[in-house]
Amino acid sequence: MSMPHSSSSTTSSSTKRKEIYKKCVLWCDISCLCYIVDGRTIPTTQPPFRQYSWVDWSLHQYQAPWPLYSMNWSVRPDKRFRLALGSFVEEYNNKVQIISLDEDTSEFSAKSTFDHPYPTTKIMWIPDSKGVYPDLLATSGDYLRIWRAGEPYTLFECVLNNNKNSDFCAPLTSFDWNEVDPNLIGTSSIDTTCTIWGLETGQVLGRVNEVSGHVKTQLIAHDKEVYDIAFSRAGGGRDMFASVGADGSVRMFDLRHLEHSTIIYEDPQHTPLLRLAWNKQDPNYLATVAMDACEVIILDVRVPCTPVARLNNHRACVNGIAWAPHSSCHICTAGDDHQALIWDIQQMPRAIEDPILAYTAAEGEVNQIQWGATQPDWIAICYNRHTEILRV
């Protein structure tokens, strides 16, 4: 099996995303200035948007042995500062590493490292804020894989594969784990489909049954590749989900009525849409970003096809979006301009011109951002080999 040639180290994060999708196929054949002081946001009277920053002692940093692409916060109550990281190495052998912050020493340490085929396009911990399910981790790449976290060893549980043709693997671009029903996982693929998986996790505390899964439903979601999928908290939080894809559309589905879907937005130039994220407190709103775009589009499902806001202060393409877990009007964006920006969107539909807070990663393009679901005071970013958590 031949490997693709290594690309330049200056390859942008946006290009890296496209490379992951392509190479998996080959391999498988501010309105005011603010500062943070002791965790408090303090506005200044300086001219807007040029000198704001997180102060450097409000962060903790970890350097991995390899370039990083994917990342996710653990939500278990007994694992406050635990993250999973996925490498981006342009060969078959990649790694996933679990790290944890020692709150006494303020130092990160690796708790477990394991092999993974190809780079992970996404990593997620089981959304188990009460700690009643097994300590599971899911990864996507050529297939969806489930792992049971441990120290120092993380155990492989199962691979979920719905490919009918064993000679061809349609790589998974992303997935989402249902917060209301952790037995549901939705995946998106370059083969134009979304698949909803049912997991048997042995959720009774203490049970050690092996994890297994089955296909609940598979649907052709878009006319071209599907790049992201996310469950909504609307309607009880179990049955509604949306997807974005290379056809430039955002589509919403209901597991109870899969015979039709609702087109929420279509890009006027049919530019591929790479990411979407639902507002964690108000399921009427979601955000999406187009390929190589410097702006984030905010949509209201009650007003289809018309953006209610555009966040466009990035000076290079946007790579990540993350809504605040505790607020309906705050969202963080990150991009190739080395910046992570926090926005207050409560003045919609009036134009939102500037973010309220920003952080610059001096050493690299920010290719991943995550807002801690159970740690709302902390945001995590990835760039090059570094992971940083920033107190907001």
PAKOL-342748 format. One line per 8 residues: number of its first residue (from 1); their letters; for each residue x, y, z of C-alpha. Coordinates in Angstrom, 3 decimals, padded with zeros to 6 digits. Last residue first. Layout:
PAKOL-342748
NUM = a = X/Y/Z ~ ...
//
This chain:
PAKOL-342748
392 = vrliethr = -011.817/032.830/030.130 ~ -009.051/030.493/031.234 ~ -007.074/029.137/028.328 ~ -006.126/025.502/027.795 ~ -003.246/024.980/025.424 ~ -002.373/022.023/023.218 ~ 000.818/022.198/021.206 ~ 002.340/020.092/018.464
384 = nyciaiwd = 001.330/022.491/015.651 ~ -001.721/024.305/017.007 ~ -004.463/023.012/019.273 ~ -006.906/024.997/021.418 ~ -008.719/024.376/024.703 ~ -011.193/026.775/026.330 ~ -011.725/026.993/030.081 ~ -014.201/028.770/032.379
376 = pqtagwqi = -017.024/026.543/031.129 ~ -015.371/023.439/032.622 ~ -018.155/020.846/032.371 ~ -018.617/021.342/028.638 ~ -015.057/022.626/028.136 ~ -014.995/024.800/025.021 ~ -013.032/023.092/022.235 ~ -010.899/024.626/019.479
368 = qnvegeaa = -008.889/022.988/016.709 ~ -006.609/024.125/013.870 ~ -005.035/027.206/015.431 ~ -002.245/028.279/013.074 ~ 001.123/028.399/014.785 ~ 003.775/029.763/017.111 ~ 002.311/033.031/018.366 ~ -001.008/031.561/019.421
360 = tyalipde = -003.003/034.778/019.679 ~ -005.905/035.060/022.108 ~ -008.987/037.182/021.707 ~ -011.819/038.779/023.640 ~ -014.954/040.802/022.923 ~ -015.051/040.056/019.210 ~ -015.737/042.855/016.730 ~ -018.355/043.919/014.195
352 = iarpmqqi = -021.527/042.137/015.199 ~ -024.201/043.607/012.936 ~ -027.649/044.065/014.464 ~ -029.756/040.899/014.265 ~ -028.343/040.101/016.768 ~ -027.189/042.129/019.793 ~ -026.721/038.990/021.907 ~ -023.892/037.761/019.674
344 = dwilaqhd = -020.969/038.143/022.091 ~ -017.858/036.812/020.361 ~ -014.731/035.059/021.607 ~ -011.781/034.933/019.215 ~ -008.987/032.348/018.962 ~ -006.221/033.631/016.724 ~ -003.215/032.173/014.893 ~ -004.444/033.720/011.593
336 = dgatcihc = -005.121/030.157/010.430 ~ -008.281/030.058/012.476 ~ -010.276/029.891/015.670 ~ -013.828/030.804/016.672 ~ -015.460/031.056/020.097 ~ -019.169/031.599/020.687 ~ -021.125/033.488/023.312 ~ -024.832/034.378/023.296
328 = sshpawai = -026.579/031.241/024.537 ~ -024.357/030.849/027.599 ~ -023.301/027.846/029.698 ~ -021.720/025.478/027.167 ~ -020.195/028.355/025.174 ~ -020.372/027.574/021.470 ~ -017.320/026.219/019.667 ~ -016.142/026.911/016.120
320 = gnvcarhn = -012.968/025.703/014.389 ~ -010.830/026.128/011.290 ~ -011.501/029.663/010.064 ~ -009.483/030.851/007.075 ~ -007.229/033.875/007.446 ~ -007.605/037.450/008.748 ~ -010.387/036.566/011.177 ~ -012.688/039.490/011.966
312 = nlravptc = -015.653/038.092/010.037 ~ -018.449/036.940/012.293 ~ -021.556/036.973/010.116 ~ -024.981/037.210/011.713 ~ -028.630/036.302/011.124 ~ -027.790/034.287/008.023 ~ -030.790/033.835/005.690 ~ -031.497/030.356/004.272
304 = pvrvdlii = -034.071/029.383/006.886 ~ -035.541/031.881/009.379 ~ -036.782/029.695/012.255 ~ -033.607/027.604/011.976 ~ -031.595/030.713/012.891 ~ -028.136/030.718/011.311 ~ -024.783/032.195/012.339 ~ -022.113/032.234/009.614
296 = vecadmav = -018.427/032.216/010.542 ~ -015.992/034.257/008.475 ~ -012.521/033.926/006.970 ~ -013.593/031.225/004.518 ~ -011.208/028.588/003.093 ~ -014.009/025.992/003.103 ~ -017.219/027.341/004.567 ~ -018.047/027.753/008.246
288 = talynpdq = -021.230/026.955/010.138 ~ -022.977/028.156/013.270 ~ -026.266/027.058/014.792 ~ -029.165/028.802/016.462 ~ -032.693/027.694/017.336 ~ -031.257/025.152/019.765 ~ -030.707/027.867/022.407 ~ -028.429/026.770/025.255
280 = knwalrll = -025.755/024.662/023.541 ~ -025.882/026.572/020.235 ~ -025.357/023.949/017.554 ~ -022.052/023.589/015.704 ~ -021.313/023.143/012.012 ~ -018.133/022.529/010.075 ~ -016.850/022.089/006.532 ~ -019.320/023.817/004.211
272 = pthqpdey = -018.369/023.403/000.556 ~ -018.811/026.544/-001.546 ~ -022.090/026.426/-003.458 ~ -021.551/030.062/-004.509 ~ -024.719/031.245/-002.724 ~ -024.083/028.862/000.199 ~ -027.305/027.053/000.995 ~ -028.949/027.263/004.404
264 = iitshelh = -031.510/025.480/006.568 ~ -032.536/022.841/004.040 ~ -035.118/020.695/005.823 ~ -035.141/016.913/005.433 ~ -037.631/014.301/004.240 ~ -038.429/010.588/004.601 ~ -036.373/010.538/007.782 ~ -039.329/011.319/010.031
256 = rldfmrvs = -038.622/010.038/013.560 ~ -034.869/010.483/013.197 ~ -035.481/014.150/012.376 ~ -033.124/015.782/009.897 ~ -031.682/019.234/009.265 ~ -029.639/020.184/006.210 ~ -026.925/022.813/005.848 ~ -025.866/023.204/002.219
248 = gdagvsaf = -022.687/023.928/000.276 ~ -022.745/020.788/-001.897 ~ -019.497/019.702/-000.219 ~ -021.296/019.032/003.018 ~ -023.100/020.068/006.146 ~ -025.222/018.012/008.535 ~ -027.965/018.549/011.073 ~ -029.513/016.479/013.846
240 = mdrgggar = -032.838/016.098/015.622 ~ -033.848/012.887/017.400 ~ -032.418/012.922/020.914 ~ -032.293/016.475/022.247 ~ -035.835/016.685/023.596 ~ -037.267/018.457/020.592 ~ -034.273/020.714/020.089 ~ -030.931/019.835/021.671
232 = sfaidyve = -029.448/019.344/018.214 ~ -027.173/016.496/017.126 ~ -024.195/017.360/014.945 ~ -022.835/016.118/011.604 ~ -019.867/017.262/009.534 ~ -018.225/016.908/006.122 ~ -020.791/015.094/003.987 ~ -019.472/014.482/000.460
224 = kdhailqt = -021.817/015.312/-002.418 ~ -025.563/015.372/-003.107 ~ -026.277/015.354/000.606 ~ -027.845/013.214/003.351 ~ -028.132/009.801/001.739 ~ -029.446/007.907/004.727 ~ -028.314/005.159/007.073 ~ -030.369/003.907/010.002
216 = kvhgsven = -030.020/002.006/013.252 ~ -026.696/000.433/012.316 ~ -025.378/-001.816/015.087 ~ -022.911/-001.491/017.932 ~ -020.861/-003.392/020.478 ~ -019.166/-002.612/023.778 ~ -017.870/-005.544/025.786 ~ -019.578/-006.147/029.108
208 = vrglvqgt = -017.704/-004.913/032.166 ~ -020.616/-003.754/034.307 ~ -019.524/-001.576/037.219 ~ -021.992/001.234/036.700 ~ -024.884/000.107/034.529 ~ -024.134/001.485/031.061 ~ -023.286/-001.795/029.413 ~ -022.365/000.092/026.253
200 = elgwitct = -024.653/-001.351/023.613 ~ -024.326/001.238/020.901 ~ -026.827/002.211/018.201 ~ -025.318/003.840/015.156 ~ -026.835/006.571/012.999 ~ -025.224/006.772/009.570 ~ -024.936/009.884/007.404 ~ -024.313/009.404/003.722
192 = tdisstgi = -022.731/011.303/000.820 ~ -019.910/008.694/000.335 ~ -017.460/011.165/001.912 ~ -018.877/010.210/005.285 ~ -020.756/011.581/008.274 ~ -021.306/009.642/011.511 ~ -024.069/009.742/014.137 ~ -023.663/008.073/017.527
184 = lnpdvenw = -026.552/006.926/019.723 ~ -026.242/004.915/022.965 ~ -025.271/008.137/024.721 ~ -028.956/009.182/024.641 ~ -029.350/012.811/025.734 ~ -025.832/013.880/024.757 ~ -025.810/012.126/021.368 ~ -022.263/011.494/020.204
176 = dfstlpac = -021.318/013.282/016.995 ~ -019.280/012.178/013.992 ~ -016.799/013.511/011.441 ~ -015.185/012.971/008.025 ~ -015.611/009.218/007.945 ~ -013.672/007.519/005.193 ~ -015.470/005.471/002.514 ~ -013.486/002.228/002.487
168 = fdsnknnn = -013.413/000.176/-000.671 ~ -012.555/-003.469/-001.291 ~ -014.803/-004.759/001.516 ~ -017.883/-003.468/-000.266 ~ -020.877/-003.411/002.103 ~ -019.263/-000.757/004.257 ~ -021.155/-000.464/007.537 ~ -018.157/-000.644/009.843
160 = lvceflty = -018.231/000.010/013.575 ~ -014.941/-001.048/015.152 ~ -014.984/-002.381/018.696 ~ -013.561/-002.164/022.211 ~ -009.875/-001.230/021.935 ~ -008.397/-000.901/025.407 ~ -006.560/002.125/026.772 ~ -003.539/001.195/028.857
152 = pegarwir = -001.706/003.379/031.385 ~ -004.162/004.236/032.785 ~ -007.504/003.399/031.208 ~ -009.943/004.570/028.580 ~ -012.241/002.072/026.844 ~ -012.106/002.581/023.086 ~ -014.743/002.744/020.330 ~ -013.817/002.965/016.656
144 = lydgstal = -015.650/004.556/013.737 ~ -013.988/003.669/010.434 ~ -011.372/005.066/008.020 ~ -011.009/007.964/010.402 ~ -013.273/008.474/013.391 ~ -012.536/008.117/017.092 ~ -014.705/007.290/020.105 ~ -013.740/007.279/023.795
136 = ldpyvgks = -015.437/005.358/026.576 ~ -015.266/005.477/030.370 ~ -018.119/003.047/030.998 ~ -021.401/004.806/031.762 ~ -022.555/006.228/035.108 ~ -020.068/009.117/035.391 ~ -022.659/011.855/035.799 ~ -021.422/014.091/032.950
128 = dpiwmikt = -021.468/011.198/030.472 ~ -021.092/012.572/026.963 ~ -018.799/009.695/025.833 ~ -015.475/011.253/024.938 ~ -015.070/012.458/021.387 ~ -012.273/012.416/018.809 ~ -012.544/013.604/015.200 ~ -010.789/013.194/011.830
120 = tpyphdft = -008.343/010.833/013.517 ~ -005.160/010.498/011.497 ~ -004.546/007.074/009.928 ~ -004.805/003.801/011.861 ~ -004.549/004.548/015.601 ~ -001.918/003.453/018.088 ~ -002.258/004.132/021.802 ~ -001.068/006.590/024.415
112 = skasfest = -002.260/006.764/028.024 ~ -001.841/009.103/030.995 ~ 000.300/011.800/029.376 ~ 001.098/014.628/031.778 ~ 000.007/018.257/031.978 ~ 001.481/020.521/034.643 ~ -000.274/023.017/036.925 ~ 001.584/021.427/039.896
104 = dedlsiiq = -001.428/021.142/042.202 ~ -004.058/021.031/039.437 ~ -002.337/018.112/037.729 ~ -003.662/018.409/034.188 ~ -004.506/015.248/032.285 ~ -003.498/013.834/028.918 ~ -004.911/011.029/026.785 ~ -002.982/010.362/023.589
96 = vknnyeev = -004.141/009.044/020.237 ~ -001.471/008.066/017.759 ~ -000.889/007.587/014.033 ~ 000.560/004.808/011.907 ~ -000.720/004.875/008.328 ~ 001.329/007.864/007.191 ~ 001.028/011.618/007.013 ~ 001.106/012.208/010.756
88 = fsglalrf = -001.706/014.262/012.269 ~ -001.968/013.112/015.872 ~ -005.138/012.874/017.944 ~ -005.515/014.322/021.438 ~ -007.830/013.281/024.276 ~ -008.322/015.709/027.144 ~ -008.579/015.469/030.927 ~ -008.928/018.496/033.188
80 = rkdprvsw = -011.884/017.641/035.407 ~ -011.707/013.850/035.360 ~ -013.922/012.873/038.341 ~ -016.957/014.714/036.955 ~ -016.668/012.970/033.564 ~ -016.921/015.449/030.695 ~ -013.628/014.666/028.920 ~ -012.523/017.460/026.630
72 = nmsylpwp = -011.806/016.718/022.957 ~ -008.962/017.070/020.464 ~ -008.203/016.439/016.790 ~ -005.303/017.742/014.684 ~ -001.984/017.526/016.469 ~ 001.582/017.443/015.152 ~ 003.684/014.834/016.979 ~ 005.439/014.265/020.328
64 = aqyqhlsw = 002.866/016.425/022.133 ~ 003.583/019.730/023.859 ~ 001.244/020.702/026.687 ~ 000.343/024.223/027.767 ~ -001.563/025.793/030.656 ~ -003.134/029.235/030.370 ~ -004.128/032.303/032.368 ~ -000.500/033.234/033.046
56 = dvwsyqrf = -000.186/034.571/029.488 ~ -002.776/037.315/029.781 ~ -005.653/036.716/027.377 ~ -005.605/039.516/024.872 ~ -007.109/042.808/023.702 ~ -004.829/045.237/021.864 ~ -006.469/045.874/018.477 ~ -010.176/045.237/018.785
48 = ppqttpit = -011.659/048.534/019.891 ~ -009.830/051.737/020.800 ~ -008.760/051.573/024.475 ~ -011.262/052.317/027.247 ~ -010.812/048.968/028.941 ~ -013.227/046.154/029.740 ~ -012.384/043.722/032.581 ~ -013.322/040.042/032.242
40 = rgdviycl = -012.722/038.300/035.588 ~ -010.769/035.030/035.896 ~ -008.148/036.506/038.202 ~ -007.572/039.265/035.650 ~ -008.634/038.685/032.042 ~ -008.512/041.708/029.760 ~ -011.206/043.239/027.581 ~ -011.504/045.775/024.784
32 = csidcwlv = -014.946/046.782/023.593 ~ -017.293/046.119/020.614 ~ -014.748/043.546/019.400 ~ -008.282/003.038/-001.706 ~ -007.984/002.888/001.891 ~ -004.832/004.990/001.927 ~ -005.979/007.020/-001.034 ~ -009.423/007.584/000.467
24 = ckkyiekr = -007.903/008.483/003.832 ~ -005.580/010.777/001.923 ~ -008.400/012.847/000.439 ~ -010.356/013.409/003.651 ~ -007.229/014.077/005.693 ~ -005.776/016.275/002.965 ~ -008.886/018.486/002.961 ~ -008.476/019.062/006.666
16 = ktssstts = -004.761/019.715/006.211 ~ -005.532/022.320/003.547 ~ -007.665/024.204/006.045 ~ -004.901/023.895/008.633 ~ -002.474/025.480/006.201 ~ 000.506/023.583/004.822 ~ 003.666/025.322/006.040 ~ 005.340/022.039/006.924
8 = ssshpmsm = 005.323/021.227/003.239 ~ 003.607/018.016/002.193 ~ 004.807/014.470/002.697 ~ 004.275/012.193/-000.285 ~ 001.309/009.854/-000.192 ~ 001.821/006.289/001.063 ~ 001.680/003.226/-001.113 ~ 000.000/000.000/000.000
//
